[in-house]
Amino acid sequence: APCLMFLLGAALLLAGGQASKLLQAAPRYERVNGNIETVWQRPSVEPKGLFFIAHGCQHQGTDIFSQVELGEDICKNSNSGSCLGLPEE
């Protein structure tokens, strides 16, 4: 299997109240084609661009986030069942 993990950040912010904005800004996790992990998060303000990170081999898409940032459910459901919170390199 290819060793490509994609993290996508930013999207369009939908109209709504403060609680709705916070919910929309929560990180989202999805698998594409069964094993390619994607993580994205809408900004809590009007987006100004798109930020993309492709993690190198031997790591999964959720490894740049900590469990606190993504939430226990996302980390447990990831390919390795955890989030490492790795630093940028």
Biopython code that builds the backbone (N, CA, C, O; Angstrom):
import numpy as np
from Bio.PDB.StructureBuilder import StructureBuilder

atoms = [
    (1, "ALA", "N", (0.843, -1.189, 0.000)),
    (1, "ALA", "CA", (0.000, 0.000, 0.000)),
    (1, "ALA", "C", (0.878, 1.239, 0.000)),
    (1, "ALA", "O", (1.916, 1.261, 0.661)),
    (2, "PRO", "N", (0.480, 2.256, -0.723)),
    (2, "PRO", "CA", (1.277, 3.482, -0.746)),
    (2, "PRO", "C", (1.333, 4.114, 0.634)),
    (2, "PRO", "O", (0.406, 4.005, 1.436)),
    (3, "CYS", "N", (2.446, 4.774, 0.877)),
    (3, "CYS", "CA", (2.652, 5.385, 2.192)),
    (3, "CYS", "C", (2.373, 6.878, 2.112)),
    (3, "CYS", "O", (3.242, 7.699, 2.404)),
    (4, "LEU", "N", (1.187, 7.211, 1.725)),
    (4, "LEU", "CA", (0.803, 8.626, 1.622)),
    (4, "LEU", "C", (-0.363, 8.898, 2.548)),
    (4, "LEU", "O", (-1.395, 8.231, 2.480)),
    (5, "MET", "N", (-0.193, 9.865, 3.400)),
    (5, "MET", "CA", (-1.274, 10.285, 4.284)),
    (5, "MET", "C", (-1.532, 11.760, 4.015)),
    (5, "MET", "O", (-0.600, 12.561, 3.949)),
    (6, "PHE", "N", (-2.754, 12.097, 3.867)),
    (6, "PHE", "CA", (-3.095, 13.471, 3.524)),
    (6, "PHE", "C", (-3.805, 14.159, 4.674)),
    (6, "PHE", "O", (-4.716, 13.602, 5.287)),
    (7, "LEU", "N", (-3.377, 15.362, 4.952)),
    (7, "LEU", "CA", (-4.069, 16.219, 5.910)),
    (7, "LEU", "C", (-4.526, 17.456, 5.163)),
    (7, "LEU", "O", (-3.738, 18.137, 4.507)),
    (8, "LEU", "N", (-5.754, 17.718, 5.270)),
    (8, "LEU", "CA", (-6.297, 18.904, 4.624)),
    (8, "LEU", "C", (-6.837, 19.840, 5.686)),
    (8, "LEU", "O", (-7.518, 19.408, 6.616)),
    (9, "GLY", "N", (-6.541, 21.092, 5.553)),
    (9, "GLY", "CA", (-7.055, 22.065, 6.502)),
    (9, "GLY", "C", (-7.771, 23.175, 5.772)),
    (9, "GLY", "O", (-7.404, 23.518, 4.648)),
    (10, "ALA", "N", (-8.766, 23.729, 6.381)),
    (10, "ALA", "CA", (-9.534, 24.868, 5.880)),
    (10, "ALA", "C", (-10.650, 24.434, 4.952)),
    (10, "ALA", "O", (-10.571, 23.380, 4.320)),
    (11, "ALA", "N", (-11.678, 25.238, 4.871)),
    (11, "ALA", "CA", (-12.822, 25.032, 3.991)),
    (11, "ALA", "C", (-13.699, 26.261, 4.109)),
    (11, "ALA", "O", (-13.263, 27.275, 4.654)),
    (12, "LEU", "N", (-14.896, 26.198, 3.622)),
    (12, "LEU", "CA", (-15.807, 27.339, 3.742)),
    (12, "LEU", "C", (-16.521, 27.297, 5.077)),
    (12, "LEU", "O", (-16.963, 26.239, 5.523)),
    (13, "LEU", "N", (-16.631, 28.442, 5.706)),
    (13, "LEU", "CA", (-17.340, 28.540, 6.984)),
    (13, "LEU", "C", (-18.814, 28.827, 6.697)),
    (13, "LEU", "O", (-19.146, 29.815, 6.043)),
    (14, "LEU", "N", (-19.676, 27.970, 7.184)),
    (14, "LEU", "CA", (-21.109, 28.142, 6.968)),
    (14, "LEU", "C", (-21.678, 29.137, 7.975)),
    (14, "LEU", "O", (-21.123, 29.318, 9.059)),
    (15, "ALA", "N", (-22.765, 29.768, 7.619)),
    (15, "ALA", "CA", (-23.402, 30.733, 8.520)),
    (15, "ALA", "C", (-23.985, 30.011, 9.726)),
    (15, "ALA", "O", (-24.379, 28.848, 9.640)),
    (16, "GLY", "N", (-24.034, 30.707, 10.836)),
    (16, "GLY", "CA", (-24.618, 30.110, 12.033)),
    (16, "GLY", "C", (-24.163, 30.826, 13.274)),
    (16, "GLY", "O", (-23.373, 31.767, 13.205)),
    (17, "GLY", "N", (-24.668, 30.373, 14.431)),
    (17, "GLY", "CA", (-24.316, 30.961, 15.715)),
    (17, "GLY", "C", (-22.952, 30.504, 16.190)),
    (17, "GLY", "O", (-22.276, 29.730, 15.512)),
    (18, "GLN", "N", (-22.545, 30.991, 17.369)),
    (18, "GLN", "CA", (-21.226, 30.676, 17.931)),
    (18, "GLN", "C", (-21.059, 29.176, 18.153)),
    (18, "GLN", "O", (-20.009, 28.627, 17.817)),
    (19, "ALA", "N", (-22.065, 28.496, 18.710)),
    (19, "ALA", "CA", (-21.977, 27.050, 18.942)),
    (19, "ALA", "C", (-21.832, 26.320, 17.618)),
    (19, "ALA", "O", (-21.068, 25.360, 17.513)),
    (20, "SER", "N", (-22.563, 26.771, 16.610)),
    (20, "SER", "CA", (-22.475, 26.162, 15.290)),
    (20, "SER", "C", (-21.083, 26.345, 14.705)),
    (20, "SER", "O", (-20.546, 25.422, 14.091)),
    (21, "LYS", "N", (-20.489, 27.524, 14.886)),
    (21, "LYS", "CA", (-19.141, 27.787, 14.384)),
    (21, "LYS", "C", (-18.120, 26.892, 15.063)),
    (21, "LYS", "O", (-17.214, 26.379, 14.407)),
    (22, "LEU", "N", (-18.254, 26.697, 16.369)),
    (22, "LEU", "CA", (-17.327, 25.825, 17.086)),
    (22, "LEU", "C", (-17.461, 24.390, 16.616)),
    (22, "LEU", "O", (-16.458, 23.693, 16.459)),
    (23, "LEU", "N", (-18.689, 23.938, 16.389)),
    (23, "LEU", "CA", (-18.909, 22.585, 15.908)),
    (23, "LEU", "C", (-18.310, 22.411, 14.520)),
    (23, "LEU", "O", (-17.691, 21.386, 14.235)),
    (24, "GLN", "N", (-18.487, 23.397, 13.661)),
    (24, "GLN", "CA", (-17.945, 23.331, 12.312)),
    (24, "GLN", "C", (-16.424, 23.337, 12.326)),
    (24, "GLN", "O", (-15.798, 22.768, 11.431)),
    (25, "ALA", "N", (-15.818, 23.971, 13.328)),
    (25, "ALA", "CA", (-14.364, 24.060, 13.400)),
    (25, "ALA", "C", (-13.735, 22.804, 13.996)),
    (25, "ALA", "O", (-12.509, 22.693, 14.032)),
    (26, "ALA", "N", (-14.539, 21.866, 14.459)),
    (26, "ALA", "CA", (-13.993, 20.629, 15.025)),
    (26, "ALA", "C", (-13.304, 19.820, 13.927)),
    (26, "ALA", "O", (-13.814, 19.747, 12.809)),
    (27, "PRO", "N", (-12.157, 19.212, 14.224)),
    (27, "PRO", "CA", (-11.463, 18.391, 13.225)),
    (27, "PRO", "C", (-12.335, 17.226, 12.752)),
    (27, "PRO", "O", (-13.100, 16.655, 13.530)),
    (28, "ARG", "N", (-12.214, 16.887, 11.490)),
    (28, "ARG", "CA", (-12.950, 15.767, 10.884)),
    (28, "ARG", "C", (-11.946, 14.754, 10.345)),
    (28, "ARG", "O", (-10.852, 15.122, 9.917)),
    (29, "TYR", "N", (-12.319, 13.489, 10.366)),
    (29, "TYR", "CA", (-11.454, 12.388, 9.922)),
    (29, "TYR", "C", (-12.237, 11.501, 8.969)),
    (29, "TYR", "O", (-13.405, 11.197, 9.212)),
    (30, "GLU", "N", (-11.601, 11.089, 7.895)),
    (30, "GLU", "CA", (-12.236, 10.194, 6.930)),
    (30, "GLU", "C", (-11.158, 9.379, 6.224)),
    (30, "GLU", "O", (-10.054, 9.868, 5.985)),
    (31, "ARG", "N", (-11.485, 8.148, 5.895)),
    (31, "ARG", "CA", (-10.584, 7.308, 5.089)),
    (31, "ARG", "C", (-11.052, 7.348, 3.642)),
    (31, "ARG", "O", (-12.249, 7.276, 3.362)),
    (32, "VAL", "N", (-10.093, 7.463, 2.725)),
    (32, "VAL", "CA", (-10.364, 7.466, 1.296)),
    (32, "VAL", "C", (-9.784, 6.178, 0.725)),
    (32, "VAL", "O", (-8.648, 5.821, 1.039)),
    (33, "ASN", "N", (-10.532, 5.491, -0.090)),
    (33, "ASN", "CA", (-10.103, 4.217, -0.683)),
    (33, "ASN", "C", (-9.673, 3.211, 0.375)),
    (33, "ASN", "O", (-8.787, 2.393, 0.123)),
    (34, "GLY", "N", (-10.277, 3.258, 1.538)),
    (34, "GLY", "CA", (-10.036, 2.259, 2.569)),
    (34, "GLY", "C", (-8.869, 2.495, 3.494)),
    (34, "GLY", "O", (-8.970, 2.179, 4.680)),
    (35, "ASN", "N", (-7.744, 3.045, 3.005)),
    (35, "ASN", "CA", (-6.566, 3.158, 3.880)),
    (35, "ASN", "C", (-5.877, 4.515, 3.862)),
    (35, "ASN", "O", (-4.921, 4.713, 4.612)),
    (36, "ILE", "N", (-6.316, 5.444, 3.046)),
    (36, "ILE", "CA", (-5.692, 6.771, 3.009)),
    (36, "ILE", "C", (-6.449, 7.670, 3.975)),
    (36, "ILE", "O", (-7.625, 7.971, 3.765)),
    (37, "GLU", "N", (-5.769, 8.097, 5.032)),
    (37, "GLU", "CA", (-6.408, 8.915, 6.052)),
    (37, "GLU", "C", (-6.401, 10.384, 5.663)),
    (37, "GLU", "O", (-5.396, 10.907, 5.180)),
    (38, "THR", "N", (-7.523, 11.037, 5.876)),
    (38, "THR", "CA", (-7.612, 12.479, 5.663)),
    (38, "THR", "C", (-8.131, 13.123, 6.938)),
    (38, "THR", "O", (-9.010, 12.583, 7.609)),
    (39, "VAL", "N", (-7.585, 14.268, 7.258)),
    (39, "VAL", "CA", (-8.035, 15.056, 8.399)),
    (39, "VAL", "C", (-8.190, 16.485, 7.899)),
    (39, "VAL", "O", (-7.294, 17.016, 7.243)),
    (40, "TRP", "N", (-9.310, 17.101, 8.201)),
    (40, "TRP", "CA", (-9.498, 18.493, 7.812)),
    (40, "TRP", "C", (-10.221, 19.225, 8.915)),
    (40, "TRP", "O", (-10.894, 18.630, 9.756)),
    (41, "GLN", "N", (-10.062, 20.537, 8.888)),
    (41, "GLN", "CA", (-10.684, 21.370, 9.905)),
    (41, "GLN", "C", (-11.042, 22.711, 9.294)),
    (41, "GLN", "O", (-10.208, 23.363, 8.665)),
    (42, "ARG", "N", (-12.276, 23.113, 9.481)),
    (42, "ARG", "CA", (-12.712, 24.430, 9.013)),
    (42, "ARG", "C", (-12.224, 25.487, 9.991)),
    (42, "ARG", "O", (-12.189, 25.234, 11.195)),
    (43, "PRO", "N", (-11.850, 26.656, 9.509)),
    (43, "PRO", "CA", (-11.466, 27.729, 10.432)),
    (43, "PRO", "C", (-12.705, 28.288, 11.126)),
    (43, "PRO", "O", (-13.821, 28.144, 10.628)),
    (44, "SER", "N", (-12.506, 28.918, 12.262)),
    (44, "SER", "CA", (-13.630, 29.526, 12.977)),
    (44, "SER", "C", (-13.939, 30.926, 12.451)),
    (44, "SER", "O", (-14.891, 31.563, 12.902)),
    (45, "VAL", "N", (-13.147, 31.403, 11.508)),
    (45, "VAL", "CA", (-13.359, 32.703, 10.863)),
    (45, "VAL", "C", (-13.382, 32.486, 9.354)),
    (45, "VAL", "O", (-13.183, 31.367, 8.880)),
    (46, "GLU", "N", (-13.623, 33.544, 8.610)),
    (46, "GLU", "CA", (-13.635, 33.458, 7.153)),
    (46, "GLU", "C", (-12.289, 32.918, 6.656)),
    (46, "GLU", "O", (-11.248, 33.475, 7.006)),
    (47, "PRO", "N", (-12.280, 31.853, 5.853)),
    (47, "PRO", "CA", (-11.009, 31.283, 5.386)),
    (47, "PRO", "C", (-10.296, 32.223, 4.416)),
    (47, "PRO", "O", (-10.928, 32.950, 3.649)),
    (48, "LYS", "N", (-8.961, 32.189, 4.470)),
    (48, "LYS", "CA", (-8.141, 33.005, 3.575)),
    (48, "LYS", "C", (-7.317, 32.138, 2.639)),
    (48, "LYS", "O", (-6.648, 32.656, 1.746)),
    (49, "GLY", "N", (-7.356, 30.838, 2.829)),
    (49, "GLY", "CA", (-6.592, 29.947, 1.975)),
    (49, "GLY", "C", (-6.753, 28.506, 2.414)),
    (49, "GLY", "O", (-7.623, 28.175, 3.220)),
    (50, "LEU", "N", (-5.908, 27.666, 1.874)),
    (50, "LEU", "CA", (-5.919, 26.241, 2.155)),
    (50, "LEU", "C", (-4.525, 25.820, 2.584)),
    (50, "LEU", "O", (-3.542, 26.194, 1.946)),
    (51, "PHE", "N", (-4.429, 25.051, 3.651)),
    (51, "PHE", "CA", (-3.149, 24.551, 4.149)),
    (51, "PHE", "C", (-3.139, 23.046, 3.947)),
    (51, "PHE", "O", (-4.072, 22.361, 4.366)),
    (52, "PHE", "N", (-2.101, 22.523, 3.313)),
    (52, "PHE", "CA", (-2.013, 21.095, 2.996)),
    (52, "PHE", "C", (-0.713, 20.524, 3.547)),
    (52, "PHE", "O", (0.356, 21.106, 3.362)),
    (53, "ILE", "N", (-0.806, 19.383, 4.226)),
    (53, "ILE", "CA", (0.379, 18.664, 4.705)),
    (53, "ILE", "C", (0.263, 17.228, 4.232)),
    (53, "ILE", "O", (-0.789, 16.608, 4.381)),
    (54, "ALA", "N", (1.326, 16.697, 3.667)),
    (54, "ALA", "CA", (1.401, 15.277, 3.320)),
    (54, "ALA", "C", (2.506, 14.677, 4.176)),
    (54, "ALA", "O", (3.684, 14.982, 3.993)),
    (55, "HIS", "N", (2.116, 13.829, 5.102)),
    (55, "HIS", "CA", (3.087, 13.223, 6.013)),
    (55, "HIS", "C", (3.928, 12.197, 5.272)),
    (55, "HIS", "O", (3.432, 11.545, 4.353)),
    (56, "GLY", "N", (5.195, 12.040, 5.653)),
    (56, "GLY", "CA", (6.085, 11.069, 5.035)),
    (56, "GLY", "C", (5.735, 9.643, 5.412)),
    (56, "GLY", "O", (4.806, 9.393, 6.179)),
    (57, "CYS", "N", (6.493, 8.719, 4.861)),
    (57, "CYS", "CA", (6.280, 7.301, 5.133)),
    (57, "CYS", "C", (6.499, 6.978, 6.606)),
    (57, "CYS", "O", (7.171, 7.718, 7.325)),
    (58, "GLN", "N", (5.931, 5.885, 7.033)),
    (58, "GLN", "CA", (6.033, 5.369, 8.400)),
    (58, "GLN", "C", (5.221, 6.163, 9.413)),
    (58, "GLN", "O", (5.365, 5.949, 10.617)),
    (59, "HIS", "N", (4.382, 7.063, 8.957)),
    (59, "HIS", "CA", (3.479, 7.779, 9.856)),
    (59, "HIS", "C", (2.109, 7.834, 9.220)),
    (59, "HIS", "O", (1.964, 7.716, 8.003)),
    (60, "GLN", "N", (1.121, 8.014, 10.049)),
    (60, "GLN", "CA", (-0.248, 8.124, 9.562)),
    (60, "GLN", "C", (-0.682, 9.581, 9.573)),
    (60, "GLN", "O", (-0.031, 10.434, 10.176)),
    (61, "GLY", "N", (-1.775, 9.848, 8.908)),
    (61, "GLY", "CA", (-2.268, 11.212, 8.791)),
    (61, "GLY", "C", (-2.553, 11.902, 10.105)),
    (61, "GLY", "O", (-2.409, 13.121, 10.206)),
    (62, "THR", "N", (-2.953, 11.151, 11.112)),
    (62, "THR", "CA", (-3.305, 11.753, 12.399)),
    (62, "THR", "C", (-2.099, 11.995, 13.300)),
    (62, "THR", "O", (-2.258, 12.562, 14.382)),
    (63, "ASP", "N", (-0.907, 11.586, 12.895)),
    (63, "ASP", "CA", (0.266, 11.676, 13.773)),
    (63, "ASP", "C", (0.731, 13.095, 14.076)),
    (63, "ASP", "O", (1.434, 13.297, 15.066)),
    (64, "ILE", "N", (0.369, 14.083, 13.267)),
    (64, "ILE", "CA", (0.809, 15.445, 13.595)),
    (64, "ILE", "C", (-0.081, 16.088, 14.648)),
    (64, "ILE", "O", (0.243, 17.156, 15.166)),
    (65, "PHE", "N", (-1.195, 15.450, 14.968)),
    (65, "PHE", "CA", (-2.102, 15.950, 15.995)),
    (65, "PHE", "C", (-1.976, 15.121, 17.260)),
    (65, "PHE", "O", (-1.633, 13.940, 17.211)),
    (66, "SER", "N", (-2.258, 15.753, 18.396)),
    (66, "SER", "CA", (-2.333, 15.008, 19.655)),
    (66, "SER", "C", (-3.775, 14.534, 19.840)),
    (66, "SER", "O", (-4.686, 14.996, 19.152)),
    (67, "GLN", "N", (-3.962, 13.624, 20.758)),
    (67, "GLN", "CA", (-5.305, 13.136, 21.051)),
    (67, "GLN", "C", (-6.188, 14.267, 21.554)),
    (67, "GLN", "O", (-7.392, 14.277, 21.298)),
    (68, "VAL", "N", (-5.599, 15.217, 22.264)),
    (68, "VAL", "CA", (-6.358, 16.365, 22.774)),
    (68, "VAL", "C", (-6.904, 17.193, 21.615)),
    (68, "VAL", "O", (-8.043, 17.657, 21.669)),
    (69, "GLU", "N", (-6.092, 17.385, 20.556)),
    (69, "GLU", "CA", (-6.510, 18.205, 19.416)),
    (69, "GLU", "C", (-7.592, 17.525, 18.579)),
    (69, "GLU", "O", (-8.560, 18.169, 18.174)),
    (70, "LEU", "N", (-7.432, 16.229, 18.320)),
    (70, "LEU", "CA", (-8.364, 15.525, 17.444)),
    (70, "LEU", "C", (-9.515, 14.864, 18.176)),
    (70, "LEU", "O", (-10.604, 14.721, 17.620)),
    (71, "GLY", "N", (-9.292, 14.469, 19.388)),
    (71, "GLY", "CA", (-10.323, 13.761, 20.143)),
    (71, "GLY", "C", (-10.056, 12.270, 20.172)),
    (71, "GLY", "O", (-9.489, 11.701, 19.239)),
    (72, "GLU", "N", (-10.469, 11.661, 21.244)),
    (72, "GLU", "CA", (-10.197, 10.240, 21.480)),
    (72, "GLU", "C", (-10.788, 9.341, 20.399)),
    (72, "GLU", "O", (-10.141, 8.381, 19.981)),
    (73, "ASP", "N", (-12.001, 9.630, 19.941)),
    (73, "ASP", "CA", (-12.641, 8.776, 18.942)),
    (73, "ASP", "C", (-11.870, 8.750, 17.632)),
    (73, "ASP", "O", (-11.665, 7.681, 17.056)),
    (74, "ILE", "N", (-11.439, 9.921, 17.150)),
    (74, "ILE", "CA", (-10.683, 9.967, 15.898)),
    (74, "ILE", "C", (-9.383, 9.195, 16.041)),
    (74, "ILE", "O", (-9.033, 8.407, 15.162)),
    (75, "CYS", "N", (-8.663, 9.408, 17.134)),
    (75, "CYS", "CA", (-7.383, 8.726, 17.326)),
    (75, "CYS", "C", (-7.561, 7.212, 17.409)),
    (75, "CYS", "O", (-6.785, 6.468, 16.809)),
    (76, "LYS", "N", (-8.558, 6.753, 18.134)),
    (76, "LYS", "CA", (-8.793, 5.310, 18.261)),
    (76, "LYS", "C", (-9.208, 4.679, 16.938)),
    (76, "LYS", "O", (-8.903, 3.511, 16.696)),
    (77, "ASN", "N", (-9.896, 5.426, 16.076)),
    (77, "ASN", "CA", (-10.355, 4.893, 14.794)),
    (77, "ASN", "C", (-9.339, 5.057, 13.672)),
    (77, "ASN", "O", (-9.583, 4.603, 12.554)),
    (78, "SER", "N", (-8.207, 5.694, 13.947)),
    (78, "SER", "CA", (-7.176, 5.862, 12.922)),
    (78, "SER", "C", (-6.508, 4.517, 12.636)),
    (78, "SER", "O", (-6.727, 3.546, 13.360)),
    (79, "ASN", "N", (-5.698, 4.462, 11.584)),
    (79, "ASN", "CA", (-5.068, 3.199, 11.177)),
    (79, "ASN", "C", (-4.273, 2.539, 12.293)),
    (79, "ASN", "O", (-4.320, 1.316, 12.430)),
    (80, "SER", "N", (-3.543, 3.313, 13.097)),
    (80, "SER", "CA", (-2.746, 2.704, 14.169)),
    (80, "SER", "C", (-3.428, 2.791, 15.530)),
    (80, "SER", "O", (-2.917, 2.251, 16.511)),
    (81, "GLY", "N", (-4.568, 3.457, 15.602)),
    (81, "GLY", "CA", (-5.305, 3.543, 16.855)),
    (81, "GLY", "C", (-4.779, 4.565, 17.838)),
    (81, "GLY", "O", (-5.102, 4.506, 19.024)),
    (82, "SER", "N", (-3.964, 5.517, 17.358)),
    (82, "SER", "CA", (-3.420, 6.541, 18.245)),
    (82, "SER", "C", (-3.076, 7.801, 17.462)),
    (82, "SER", "O", (-3.073, 7.798, 16.231)),
    (83, "CYS", "N", (-2.786, 8.879, 18.192)),
    (83, "CYS", "CA", (-2.291, 10.133, 17.625)),
    (83, "CYS", "C", (-1.015, 10.479, 18.382)),
    (83, "CYS", "O", (-1.012, 10.478, 19.613)),
    (84, "LEU", "N", (0.059, 10.771, 17.673)),
    (84, "LEU", "CA", (1.357, 10.972, 18.316)),
    (84, "LEU", "C", (1.684, 12.417, 18.655)),
    (84, "LEU", "O", (2.516, 12.656, 19.531)),
    (85, "GLY", "N", (1.066, 13.386, 18.001)),
    (85, "GLY", "CA", (1.387, 14.793, 18.263)),
    (85, "GLY", "C", (2.815, 15.131, 17.870)),
    (85, "GLY", "O", (3.515, 15.816, 18.615)),
    (86, "LEU", "N", (3.260, 14.658, 16.700)),
    (86, "LEU", "CA", (4.640, 14.887, 16.255)),
    (86, "LEU", "C", (4.884, 16.353, 15.909)),
    (86, "LEU", "O", (3.960, 17.049, 15.488)),
    (87, "PRO", "N", (6.119, 16.831, 16.081)),
    (87, "PRO", "CA", (6.451, 18.212, 15.710)),
    (87, "PRO", "C", (6.620, 18.344, 14.194)),
    (87, "PRO", "O", (6.795, 17.351, 13.489)),
    (88, "GLU", "N", (6.565, 19.576, 13.712)),
    (88, "GLU", "CA", (6.879, 19.829, 12.305)),
    (88, "GLU", "C", (8.360, 19.589, 12.096)),
    (88, "GLU", "O", (9.166, 19.839, 12.992)),
    (89, "GLU", "N", (8.716, 19.111, 10.932)),
    (89, "GLU", "CA", (10.139, 18.865, 10.642)),
    (89, "GLU", "C", (10.613, 19.735, 9.518)),
    (89, "GLU", "O", (11.780, 19.668, 9.134)),
]
sb = StructureBuilder()
sb.init_structure("model")
sb.init_model(0)
sb.init_chain("A")
sb.init_seg("    ")
for serial, (resi, resn, name, xyz) in enumerate(atoms, 1):
    if name == "N":
        sb.init_residue(resn, " ", resi, " ")
    sb.init_atom(name, np.array(xyz, "f"), 0.0, 1.0, " ", f" {name:<3s}", serial, name[0])
structure = sb.get_structure()
